[in-house]
Amino acid sequence: MSFGRHLRTLRQEAGVSRAALARRAGVSVSTLRHWENGRGFPSMAAFLRLAEALGVPAERLAGGVNDLARNEAKPAAR
């Protein structure tokens, strides 16, 4: 799932409107809409504010980052 879809899903699961989340995260509604539509990605600071505003760990907002890190940490088969 793309970051934008994941962000939208988490927002909807939290029962938060786009306007409310944008206000909590300190970004404009249009910026949040762009992210949800896959047209850009938040800065690290905005990403962390989004996670906090959604009440989820940053790892959950990142979705799949932990799996990727685990796969990269495994030694290559020889």
C-alpha positions as CSV (number, residue, x, y, z in Angstrom):
1,M,0.0,0.0,0.0
2,S,1.3,3.4,-0.8
3,F,2.1,5.9,1.9
4,G,-0.8,8.1,0.8
5,R,-3.4,5.3,1.0
6,H,-1.9,4.2,4.3
7,L,-2.2,7.7,5.7
8,R,-5.8,8.1,4.5
9,T,-6.7,4.7,6.1
10,L,-5.1,5.6,9.4
11,R,-6.9,9.0,9.4
12,Q,-10.2,7.3,8.6
13,E,-9.7,4.6,11.3
14,A,-9.0,7.4,13.8
15,G,-12.3,9.1,12.8
16,V,-10.5,12.4,12.1
17,S,-11.4,14.7,9.2
18,R,-8.7,15.9,6.8
19,A,-9.1,19.4,8.2
20,A,-8.7,18.3,11.8
21,L,-5.7,16.2,11.1
22,A,-4.1,19.0,9.1
23,R,-4.7,21.4,12.0
24,R,-3.2,19.0,14.5
25,A,-0.2,18.3,12.4
26,G,0.4,22.0,11.5
27,V,0.0,21.6,7.8
28,S,-2.5,22.9,5.3
29,V,-5.5,20.8,4.2
30,S,-4.2,21.0,0.6
31,T,-0.8,19.6,1.6
32,L,-2.4,16.8,3.5
33,R,-4.6,16.1,0.5
34,H,-1.5,16.0,-1.8
35,W,0.1,13.5,0.5
36,E,-3.0,11.3,0.7
37,N,-3.2,11.4,-3.1
38,G,0.4,10.3,-3.5
39,R,1.7,13.6,-4.7
40,G,4.6,14.2,-2.3
41,F,5.8,13.1,1.0
42,P,6.1,14.9,4.3
43,S,9.4,16.1,5.8
44,M,10.6,14.1,8.7
45,A,9.3,16.8,11.1
46,A,5.9,16.8,9.5
47,F,5.9,13.0,9.4
48,L,6.5,12.8,13.2
49,R,3.8,15.4,13.8
50,L,1.3,13.3,11.7
51,A,2.1,10.2,13.7
52,E,1.5,12.1,16.9
53,A,-1.7,13.7,15.6
54,L,-3.0,10.3,14.6
55,G,-2.0,8.8,18.0
56,V,0.1,6.1,16.3
57,P,3.8,5.2,16.5
58,A,5.9,6.6,13.6
59,E,6.6,2.9,12.7
60,R,2.9,2.3,12.1
61,L,2.6,5.4,10.0
62,A,5.7,4.3,8.0
63,G,4.0,0.9,7.5
64,G,6.4,-1.9,6.4
65,V,9.6,0.0,7.2
66,N,10.4,-2.5,10.0
67,D,10.0,-5.4,7.6
68,L,12.3,-3.7,5.1
69,A,14.9,-3.0,7.7
70,R,14.8,-6.7,8.9
71,N,15.3,-8.0,5.4
72,E,18.2,-5.6,4.7
73,A,19.8,-6.7,8.0
74,K,19.9,-10.4,7.0
75,P,23.1,-11.6,5.5
76,A,23.0,-12.4,1.8
77,A,22.8,-16.1,0.9
78,R,25.9,-17.4,-0.6
